[in-house]
């Protein structure tokens, strides 16, 4: 399985920056995370890595929903990882943060939740 990370990819429309069109690196304009994830799904990527701190889970969720609705990919074929901020590592805070991420991503479940460290 090939995965795509979303660190440093904005949730909104692209602006000129140092980030490139697919990986978020290598120069050129940034792309919105929604488009990046759609390109990745279309190219066969099946692991999506995001985090609360990236502030782009909404765009990731919109792209996943587009892929699911278009039949490009099925939910059971995509492994979705997100991360909790270190200040949300306690039990109750973790549950609240997971619910927030599920809502932003538009998913009923996550495949992996990590504590974002170093945070």
N, CA, C and O atoms as a GROMACS GRO file, in nm:
protein
  476
    1UNK      N    1   0.084  -0.118   0.000
    1UNK     CA    2   0.000   0.000   0.000
    1UNK      C    3   0.088   0.123   0.000
    1UNK      O    4   0.186   0.131   0.074
    2UNK      N    5   0.052   0.217  -0.083
    2UNK     CA    6   0.124   0.345  -0.089
    2UNK      C    7   0.039   0.447  -0.018
    2UNK      O    8  -0.083   0.452  -0.037
    3UNK      N    9   0.101   0.530   0.065
    3UNK     CA   10   0.028   0.628   0.143
    3UNK      C   11   0.063   0.770   0.106
    3UNK      O   12   0.166   0.797   0.044
    4UNK      N   13  -0.025   0.861   0.144
    4UNK     CA   14  -0.004   1.004   0.121
    4UNK      C   15  -0.021   1.077   0.253
    4UNK      O   16  -0.119   1.058   0.324
    5UNK      N   17   0.077   1.162   0.285
    5UNK     CA   18   0.070   1.245   0.403
    5UNK      C   19   0.017   1.382   0.367
    5UNK      O   20   0.032   1.426   0.253
    6UNK      N   21  -0.045   1.449   0.462
    6UNK     CA   22  -0.105   1.578   0.434
    6UNK      C   23  -0.043   1.692   0.514
    6UNK      O   24  -0.096   1.803   0.513
    7UNK      N   25   0.066   1.666   0.581
    7UNK     CA   26   0.132   1.771   0.658
    7UNK      C   27   0.169   1.887   0.567
    7UNK      O   28   0.223   1.866   0.458
    8UNK      N   29   0.141   2.007   0.609
    8UNK     CA   30   0.176   2.130   0.539
    8UNK      C   31   0.098   2.152   0.411
    8UNK      O   32   0.137   2.237   0.330
    9UNK      N   33  -0.010   2.080   0.390
    9UNK     CA   34  -0.095   2.103   0.274
    9UNK      C   35  -0.220   2.175   0.323
    9UNK      O   36  -0.290   2.124   0.410
   10UNK      N   37  -0.248   2.293   0.268
   10UNK     CA   38  -0.360   2.373   0.319
   10UNK      C   39  -0.495   2.310   0.290
   10UNK      O   40  -0.510   2.232   0.196
   11UNK      N   41  -0.594   2.345   0.373
   11UNK     CA   42  -0.730   2.297   0.356
   11UNK      C   43  -0.805   2.379   0.251
   11UNK      O   44  -0.904   2.332   0.195
   12UNK      N   45  -0.760   2.500   0.225
   12UNK     CA   46  -0.830   2.590   0.135
   12UNK      C   47  -0.762   2.596  -0.001
   12UNK      O   48  -0.672   2.517  -0.028
   13UNK      N   49  -0.805   2.688  -0.085
   13UNK     CA   50  -0.747   2.703  -0.218
   13UNK      C   51  -0.598   2.730  -0.209
   13UNK      O   52  -0.551   2.788  -0.110
   14UNK      N   53  -0.523   2.690  -0.310
   14UNK     CA   54  -0.378   2.705  -0.307
   14UNK      C   55  -0.334   2.851  -0.307
   14UNK      O   56  -0.400   2.939  -0.363
   15UNK      N   57  -0.223   2.872  -0.245
   15UNK     CA   58  -0.155   3.003  -0.248
   15UNK      C   59  -0.010   2.976  -0.282
   15UNK      O   60   0.040   2.865  -0.262
   16UNK      N   61   0.058   3.076  -0.333
   16UNK     CA   62   0.199   3.058  -0.367
   16UNK      C   63   0.276   3.025  -0.241
   16UNK      O   64   0.264   3.095  -0.140
   17UNK      N   65   0.354   2.920  -0.247
   17UNK     CA   66   0.438   2.882  -0.134
   17UNK      C   67   0.547   2.790  -0.183
   17UNK      O   68   0.562   2.771  -0.304
   18UNK      N   69   0.622   2.734  -0.092
   18UNK     CA   70   0.733   2.647  -0.129
   18UNK      C   71   0.690   2.503  -0.150
   18UNK      O   72   0.775   2.418  -0.178
   19UNK      N   73   0.562   2.472  -0.139
   19UNK     CA   74   0.518   2.334  -0.143
   19UNK      C   75   0.470   2.295  -0.282
   19UNK      O   76   0.408   2.375  -0.351
   20UNK      N   77   0.499   2.172  -0.322
   20UNK     CA   78   0.468   2.125  -0.457
   20UNK      C   79   0.334   2.055  -0.466
   20UNK      O   80   0.266   2.037  -0.366
   21UNK      N   81   0.296   2.015  -0.587
   21UNK     CA   82   0.161   1.972  -0.612
   21UNK      C   83   0.120   1.837  -0.555
   21UNK      O   84   0.001   1.819  -0.527
   22UNK      N   85   0.210   1.744  -0.536
   22UNK     CA   86   0.168   1.614  -0.485
   22UNK      C   87   0.217   1.592  -0.344
   22UNK      O   88   0.137   1.562  -0.255
   23UNK      N   89   0.345   1.605  -0.322
   23UNK     CA   90   0.403   1.565  -0.195
   23UNK      C   91   0.404   1.674  -0.091
   23UNK      O   92   0.431   1.647   0.026
   24UNK      N   93   0.374   1.798  -0.129
   24UNK     CA   94   0.386   1.907  -0.034
   24UNK      C   95   0.529   1.955  -0.023
   24UNK      O   96   0.560   2.034   0.066
   25UNK      N   97   0.617   1.910  -0.111
   25UNK     CA   98   0.758   1.947  -0.107
   25UNK      C   99   0.803   1.987  -0.247
   25UNK      O  100   0.722   1.988  -0.340
   26UNK      N  101   0.928   2.018  -0.264
   26UNK     CA  102   0.994   2.034  -0.393
   26UNK      C  103   0.961   2.159  -0.471
   26UNK      O  104   0.984   2.160  -0.592
   27UNK      N  105   0.910   2.264  -0.412
   27UNK     CA  106   0.892   2.390  -0.482
   27UNK      C  107   0.766   2.396  -0.567
   27UNK      O  108   0.710   2.293  -0.604
   28UNK      N  109   0.724   2.515  -0.599
   28UNK     CA  110   0.604   2.535  -0.678
   28UNK      C  111   0.486   2.570  -0.588
   28UNK      O  112   0.501   2.573  -0.466
   29UNK      N  113   0.370   2.596  -0.648
   29UNK     CA  114   0.254   2.636  -0.568
   29UNK      C  115   0.196   2.520  -0.488
   29UNK      O  116   0.204   2.405  -0.529
   30UNK      N  117   0.139   2.552  -0.376
   30UNK     CA  118   0.070   2.452  -0.294
   30UNK      C  119  -0.061   2.416  -0.359
   30UNK      O  120  -0.116   2.494  -0.437
   31UNK      N  121  -0.112   2.300  -0.329
   31UNK     CA  122  -0.246   2.263  -0.373
   31UNK      C  123  -0.331   2.238  -0.251
   31UNK      O  124  -0.281   2.198  -0.146
   32UNK      N  125  -0.458   2.261  -0.265
   32UNK     CA  126  -0.549   2.233  -0.155
   32UNK      C  127  -0.548   2.084  -0.127
   32UNK      O  128  -0.535   2.002  -0.218
   33UNK      N  129  -0.560   2.050  -0.001
   33UNK     CA  130  -0.552   1.910   0.040
   33UNK      C  131  -0.660   1.826  -0.026
   33UNK      O  132  -0.638   1.708  -0.055
   34UNK      N  133  -0.776   1.883  -0.051
   34UNK     CA  134  -0.883   1.806  -0.114
   34UNK      C  135  -0.839   1.757  -0.252
   34UNK      O  136  -0.861   1.640  -0.286
   35UNK      N  137  -0.777   1.843  -0.330
   35UNK     CA  138  -0.731   1.802  -0.462
   35UNK      C  139  -0.616   1.703  -0.450
   35UNK      O  140  -0.608   1.607  -0.527
   36UNK      N  141  -0.526   1.725  -0.354
   36UNK     CA  142  -0.412   1.634  -0.337
   36UNK      C  143  -0.462   1.493  -0.307
   36UNK      O  144  -0.412   1.396  -0.365
   37UNK      N  145  -0.557   1.481  -0.218
   37UNK     CA  146  -0.609   1.348  -0.181
   37UNK      C  147  -0.683   1.285  -0.298
   37UNK      O  148  -0.670   1.165  -0.321
   38UNK      N  149  -0.760   1.363  -0.373
   38UNK     CA  150  -0.828   1.307  -0.492
   38UNK      C  151  -0.726   1.254  -0.592
   38UNK      O  152  -0.744   1.145  -0.645
   39UNK      N  153  -0.620   1.331  -0.618
   39UNK     CA  154  -0.515   1.284  -0.710
   39UNK      C  155  -0.454   1.155  -0.657
   39UNK      O  156  -0.430   1.060  -0.732
   40UNK      N  157  -0.428   1.153  -0.526
   40UNK     CA  158  -0.365   1.035  -0.467
   40UNK      C  159  -0.456   0.912  -0.479
   40UNK      O  160  -0.410   0.804  -0.516
   41UNK      N  161  -0.585   0.928  -0.449
   41UNK     CA  162  -0.679   0.816  -0.462
   41UNK      C  163  -0.687   0.769  -0.606
   41UNK      O  164  -0.687   0.649  -0.633
   42UNK      N  165  -0.694   0.863  -0.699
   42UNK     CA  166  -0.700   0.828  -0.840
   42UNK      C  167  -0.574   0.754  -0.886
   42UNK      O  168  -0.580   0.670  -0.976
   43UNK      N  169  -0.460   0.785  -0.822
   43UNK     CA  170  -0.333   0.723  -0.858
   43UNK      C  171  -0.311   0.589  -0.788
   43UNK      O  172  -0.213   0.520  -0.814
   44UNK      N  173  -0.403   0.551  -0.697
   44UNK     CA  174  -0.392   0.422  -0.631
   44UNK      C  175  -0.345   0.425  -0.487
   44UNK      O  176  -0.330   0.320  -0.424
   45UNK      N  177  -0.322   0.544  -0.432
   45UNK     CA  178  -0.285   0.553  -0.291
   45UNK      C  179  -0.401   0.505  -0.206
   45UNK      O  180  -0.516   0.536  -0.235
   46UNK      N  181  -0.371   0.429  -0.102
   46UNK     CA  182  -0.476   0.376  -0.017
   46UNK      C  183  -0.451   0.398   0.131
   46UNK      O  184  -0.524   0.343   0.214
   47UNK      N  185  -0.352   0.475   0.168
   47UNK     CA  186  -0.327   0.515   0.306
   47UNK      C  187  -0.324   0.666   0.310
   47UNK      O  188  -0.250   0.730   0.236
   48UNK      N  189  -0.406   0.724   0.398
   48UNK     CA  190  -0.413   0.869   0.413
   48UNK      C  191  -0.374   0.902   0.556
   48UNK      O  192  -0.434   0.850   0.651
   49UNK      N  193  -0.276   0.988   0.571
   49UNK     CA  194  -0.226   1.029   0.702
   49UNK      C  195  -0.254   1.177   0.721
   49UNK      O  196  -0.208   1.260   0.643
   50UNK      N  197  -0.329   1.209   0.826
   50UNK     CA  198  -0.359   1.348   0.857
   50UNK      C  199  -0.349   1.366   1.008
   50UNK      O  200  -0.311   1.274   1.080
   51UNK      N  201  -0.382   1.484   1.057
   51UNK     CA  202  -0.376   1.513   1.200
   51UNK      C  203  -0.458   1.637   1.231
   51UNK      O  204  -0.475   1.725   1.146
   52UNK      N  205  -0.507   1.645   1.352
   52UNK     CA  206  -0.578   1.764   1.399
   52UNK      C  207  -0.492   1.888   1.378
   52UNK      O  208  -0.541   1.991   1.332
   53UNK      N  209  -0.364   1.878   1.410
   53UNK     CA  210  -0.274   1.994   1.402
   53UNK      C  211  -0.250   2.041   1.260
   53UNK      O  212  -0.206   2.154   1.240
   54UNK      N  213  -0.277   1.959   1.160
   54UNK     CA  214  -0.259   2.002   1.021
   54UNK      C  215  -0.372   2.095   0.976
   54UNK      O  216  -0.360   2.163   0.875
   55UNK      N  217  -0.480   2.097   1.052
   55UNK     CA  218  -0.596   2.184   1.024
   55UNK      C  219  -0.649   2.162   0.882
   55UNK      O  220  -0.690   2.257   0.815
   56UNK      N  221  -0.649   2.038   0.837
   56UNK     CA  222  -0.699   2.010   0.702
   56UNK      C  223  -0.786   1.884   0.696
   56UNK      O  224  -0.812   1.833   0.587
   57UNK      N  225  -0.832   1.835   0.811
   57UNK     CA  226  -0.913   1.714   0.811
   57UNK      C  227  -1.044   1.732   0.734
   57UNK      O  228  -1.096   1.636   0.677
   58UNK      N  229  -1.097   1.854   0.730
   58UNK     CA  230  -1.219   1.879   0.653
   58UNK      C  231  -1.197   1.854   0.504
   58UNK      O  232  -1.279   1.789   0.440
   59UNK      N  233  -1.086   1.906   0.451
   59UNK     CA  234  -1.054   1.884   0.310
   59UNK      C  235  -1.025   1.739   0.279
   59UNK      O  236  -1.064   1.688   0.174
   60UNK      N  237  -0.957   1.672   0.371
   60UNK     CA  238  -0.930   1.529   0.354
   60UNK      C  239  -1.062   1.454   0.349
   60UNK      O  240  -1.082   1.367   0.263
   61UNK      N  241  -1.153   1.486   0.440
   61UNK     CA  242  -1.283   1.420   0.445
   61UNK      C  243  -1.365   1.444   0.319
   61UNK      O  244  -1.430   1.352   0.269
   62UNK      N  245  -1.362   1.568   0.267
   62UNK     CA  246  -1.436   1.598   0.144
   62UNK      C  247  -1.381   1.515   0.028
   62UNK      O  248  -1.458   1.463  -0.053
   63UNK      N  249  -1.250   1.502   0.019
   63UNK     CA  250  -1.188   1.424  -0.089
   63UNK      C  251  -1.223   1.276  -0.076
   63UNK      O  252  -1.254   1.210  -0.175
   64UNK      N  253  -1.219   1.224   0.047
   64UNK     CA  254  -1.256   1.084   0.067
   64UNK      C  255  -1.401   1.060   0.026
   64UNK      O  256  -1.431   0.962  -0.042
   65UNK      N  257  -1.490   1.151   0.067
   65UNK     CA  258  -1.632   1.137   0.032
   65UNK      C  259  -1.650   1.139  -0.120
   65UNK      O  260  -1.728   1.061  -0.174
   66UNK      N  261  -1.577   1.228  -0.188
   66UNK     CA  262  -1.585   1.233  -0.334
   66UNK      C  263  -1.541   1.100  -0.395
   66UNK      O  264  -1.605   1.048  -0.487
   67UNK      N  265  -1.431   1.046  -0.344
   67UNK     CA  266  -1.381   0.918  -0.394
   67UNK      C  267  -1.477   0.804  -0.368
   67UNK      O  268  -1.498   0.720  -0.455
   68UNK      N  269  -1.536   0.802  -0.249
   68UNK     CA  270  -1.632   0.697  -0.216
   68UNK      C  271  -1.757   0.710  -0.304
   68UNK      O  272  -1.805   0.612  -0.359
   69UNK      N  273  -1.808   0.832  -0.316
   69UNK     CA  274  -1.932   0.855  -0.392
   69UNK      C  275  -1.913   0.830  -0.542
   69UNK      O  276  -2.005   0.786  -0.610
   70UNK      N  277  -1.793   0.858  -0.592
   70UNK     CA  278  -1.765   0.838  -0.734
   70UNK      C  279  -1.733   0.692  -0.766
   70UNK      O  280  -1.726   0.653  -0.882
   71UNK      N  281  -1.714   0.612  -0.662
   71UNK     CA  282  -1.679   0.473  -0.683
   71UNK      C  283  -1.532   0.451  -0.714
   71UNK      O  284  -1.491   0.341  -0.752
   72UNK      N  285  -1.451   0.556  -0.698
   72UNK     CA  286  -1.307   0.546  -0.721
   72UNK      C  287  -1.244   0.449  -0.622
   72UNK      O  288  -1.151   0.376  -0.655
   73UNK      N  289  -1.296   0.450  -0.500
   73UNK     CA  290  -1.240   0.370  -0.392
   73UNK      C  291  -1.350   0.340  -0.291
   73UNK      O  292  -1.445   0.417  -0.277
   74UNK      N  293  -1.338   0.228  -0.222
   74UNK     CA  294  -1.432   0.193  -0.116
   74UNK      C  295  -1.369   0.226   0.019
   74UNK      O  296  -1.247   0.221   0.034
   75UNK      N  297  -1.452   0.258   0.118
   75UNK     CA  298  -1.399   0.293   0.250
   75UNK      C  299  -1.313   0.182   0.305
   75UNK      O  300  -1.208   0.208   0.364
   76UNK      N  301  -1.354   0.057   0.287
   76UNK     CA  302  -1.279  -0.054   0.345
   76UNK      C  303  -1.142  -0.073   0.280
   76UNK      O  304  -1.059  -0.149   0.331
   77UNK      N  305  -1.118  -0.006   0.169
   77UNK     CA  306  -0.989  -0.017   0.100
   77UNK      C  307  -0.893   0.096   0.135
   77UNK      O  308  -0.778   0.094   0.090
   78UNK      N  309  -0.938   0.194   0.213
   78UNK     CA  310  -0.854   0.308   0.249
   78UNK      C  311  -0.823   0.303   0.398
   78UNK      O  312  -0.913   0.290   0.481
   79UNK      N  313  -0.696   0.312   0.432
   79UNK     CA  314  -0.650   0.314   0.572
   79UNK      C  315  -0.629   0.459   0.610
   79UNK      O  316  -0.543   0.527   0.554
   80UNK      N  317  -0.707   0.507   0.707
   80UNK     CA  318  -0.703   0.648   0.747
   80UNK      C  319  -0.643   0.660   0.887
   80UNK      O  320  -0.690   0.600   0.983
   81UNK      N  321  -0.536   0.739   0.894
   81UNK     CA  322  -0.468   0.767   1.020
   81UNK      C  323  -0.483   0.914   1.054
   81UNK      O  324  -0.472   1.000   0.966
   82UNK      N  325  -0.509   0.943   1.180
   82UNK     CA  326  -0.501   1.080   1.228
   82UNK      C  327  -0.426   1.080   1.360
   82UNK      O  328  -0.395   0.975   1.416
   83UNK      N  329  -0.397   1.199   1.408
   83UNK     CA  330  -0.317   1.212   1.530
   83UNK      C  331  -0.382   1.310   1.626
   83UNK      O  332  -0.439   1.411   1.586
   84UNK      N  333  -0.372   1.277   1.755
   84UNK     CA  334  -0.418   1.366   1.861
   84UNK      C  335  -0.305   1.461   1.899
   84UNK      O  336  -0.188   1.423   1.896
   85UNK      N  337  -0.340   1.582   1.935
   85UNK     CA  338  -0.241   1.673   1.992
   85UNK      C  339  -0.201   1.620   2.130
   85UNK      O  340  -0.281   1.554   2.196
   86UNK      N  341  -0.080   1.649   2.172
   86UNK     CA  342  -0.033   1.599   2.301
   86UNK      C  343  -0.117   1.651   2.416
   86UNK      O  344  -0.126   1.586   2.521
   87UNK      N  345  -0.180   1.768   2.400
   87UNK     CA  346  -0.264   1.820   2.508
   87UNK      C  347  -0.401   1.749   2.513
   87UNK      O  348  -0.482   1.780   2.600
   88UNK      N  349  -0.425   1.657   2.420
   88UNK     CA  350  -0.550   1.579   2.418
   88UNK      C  351  -0.523   1.431   2.442
   88UNK      O  352  -0.602   1.346   2.400
   89UNK      N  353  -0.415   1.400   2.510
   89UNK     CA  354  -0.376   1.260   2.528
   89UNK      C  355  -0.446   1.193   2.644
   89UNK      O  356  -0.443   1.070   2.654
   90UNK      N  357  -0.509   1.269   2.733
   90UNK     CA  358  -0.585   1.209   2.842
   90UNK      C  359  -0.710   1.140   2.787
   90UNK      O  360  -0.755   1.172   2.677
   91UNK      N  361  -0.765   1.046   2.861
   91UNK     CA  362  -0.875   0.964   2.812
   91UNK      C  363  -0.993   1.046   2.760
   91UNK      O  364  -1.032   1.030   2.644
   92UNK      N  365  -1.050   1.133   2.844
   92UNK     CA  366  -1.168   1.210   2.804
   92UNK      C  367  -1.136   1.304   2.689
   92UNK      O  368  -1.214   1.316   2.594
   93UNK      N  369  -1.021   1.372   2.697
   93UNK     CA  370  -0.981   1.463   2.589
   93UNK      C  371  -0.957   1.386   2.459
   93UNK      O  372  -0.988   1.436   2.351
   94UNK      N  373  -0.901   1.267   2.471
   94UNK     CA  374  -0.875   1.186   2.352
   94UNK      C  375  -1.007   1.147   2.284
   94UNK      O  376  -1.019   1.157   2.162
   95UNK      N  377  -1.105   1.104   2.363
   95UNK     CA  378  -1.235   1.069   2.305
   95UNK      C  379  -1.298   1.188   2.234
   95UNK      O  380  -1.354   1.174   2.125
   96UNK      N  381  -1.290   1.305   2.297
   96UNK     CA  382  -1.346   1.426   2.237
   96UNK      C  383  -1.272   1.462   2.107
   96UNK      O  384  -1.335   1.499   2.008
   97UNK      N  385  -1.141   1.451   2.108
   97UNK     CA  386  -1.062   1.482   1.990
   97UNK      C  387  -1.090   1.383   1.877
   97UNK      O  388  -1.096   1.422   1.760
   98UNK      N  389  -1.105   1.256   1.910
   98UNK     CA  390  -1.137   1.155   1.809
   98UNK      C  391  -1.273   1.184   1.748
   98UNK      O  392  -1.289   1.175   1.626
   99UNK      N  393  -1.371   1.218   1.830
   99UNK     CA  394  -1.504   1.252   1.777
   99UNK      C  395  -1.495   1.374   1.685
   99UNK      O  396  -1.560   1.376   1.580
  100UNK      N  397  -1.416   1.473   1.723
  100UNK     CA  398  -1.396   1.592   1.639
  100UNK      C  399  -1.338   1.552   1.504
  100UNK      O  400  -1.386   1.596   1.400
  101UNK      N  401  -1.234   1.469   1.506
  101UNK     CA  402  -1.170   1.426   1.382
  101UNK      C  403  -1.265   1.344   1.296
  101UNK      O  404  -1.270   1.363   1.175
  102UNK      N  405  -1.340   1.253   1.357
  102UNK     CA  406  -1.438   1.174   1.282
  102UNK      C  407  -1.539   1.266   1.213
  102UNK      O  408  -1.574   1.244   1.096
  103UNK      N  409  -1.585   1.367   1.284
  103UNK     CA  410  -1.681   1.462   1.228
  103UNK      C  411  -1.619   1.539   1.111
  103UNK      O  412  -1.680   1.550   1.005
  104UNK      N  413  -1.499   1.591   1.129
  104UNK     CA  414  -1.432   1.666   1.023
  104UNK      C  415  -1.405   1.578   0.901
  104UNK      O  416  -1.420   1.622   0.787
  105UNK      N  417  -1.366   1.454   0.925
  105UNK     CA  418  -1.334   1.361   0.816
  105UNK      C  419  -1.460   1.300   0.753
  105UNK      O  420  -1.453   1.243   0.644
  106UNK      N  421  -1.573   1.312   0.822
  106UNK     CA  422  -1.697   1.254   0.770
  106UNK      C  423  -1.696   1.102   0.772
  106UNK      O  424  -1.759   1.037   0.689
  107UNK      N  425  -1.625   1.045   0.868
  107UNK     CA  426  -1.612   0.900   0.878
  107UNK      C  427  -1.679   0.848   1.004
  107UNK      O  428  -1.700   0.922   1.100
  108UNK      N  429  -1.712   0.721   1.002
  108UNK     CA  430  -1.768   0.655   1.120
  108UNK      C  431  -1.659   0.590   1.204
  108UNK      O  432  -1.679   0.562   1.322
  109UNK      N  433  -1.543   0.566   1.141
  109UNK     CA  434  -1.433   0.502   1.214
  109UNK      C  435  -1.300   0.546   1.156
  109UNK      O  436  -1.291   0.592   1.042
  110UNK      N  437  -1.197   0.532   1.237
  110UNK     CA  438  -1.059   0.556   1.195
  110UNK      C  439  -0.984   0.424   1.204
  110UNK      O  440  -1.019   0.337   1.284
  111UNK      N  441  -0.882   0.409   1.124
  111UNK     CA  442  -0.804   0.286   1.126
  111UNK      C  443  -0.688   0.293   1.225
  111UNK      O  444  -0.645   0.190   1.278
  112UNK      N  445  -0.638   0.414   1.250
  112UNK     CA  446  -0.528   0.432   1.344
  112UNK      C  447  -0.532   0.573   1.398
  112UNK      O  448  -0.548   0.669   1.323
  113UNK      N  449  -0.518   0.584   1.531
  113UNK     CA  450  -0.508   0.715   1.596
  113UNK      C  451  -0.379   0.713   1.676
  113UNK      O  452  -0.355   0.624   1.757
  114UNK      N  453  -0.296   0.814   1.651
  114UNK     CA  454  -0.167   0.826   1.721
  114UNK      C  455  -0.165   0.953   1.803
  114UNK      O  456  -0.243   1.045   1.779
  115UNK      N  457  -0.075   0.959   1.900
  115UNK     CA  458  -0.048   1.084   1.970
  115UNK      C  459   0.062   1.154   1.891
  115UNK      O  460   0.168   1.096   1.865
  116UNK      N  461   0.036   1.279   1.853
  116UNK     CA  462   0.130   1.354   1.770
  116UNK      C  463   0.250   1.396   1.853
  116UNK      O  464   0.242   1.487   1.936
  117UNK      N  465   0.362   1.328   1.830
  117UNK     CA  466   0.483   1.355   1.907
  117UNK      C  467   0.603   1.345   1.815
  117UNK      O  468   0.609   1.250   1.738
  118UNK      N  469   0.696   1.436   1.817
  118UNK     CA  470   0.696   1.550   1.908
  118UNK      C  471   0.587   1.650   1.869
  118UNK      O  472   0.560   1.672   1.751
  119UNK      N  473   0.527   1.706   1.967
  119UNK     CA  474   0.414   1.795   1.943
  119UNK      C  475   0.443   1.933   1.978
  119UNK      O  476   0.357   2.020   1.963
   0.00000   0.00000   0.00000
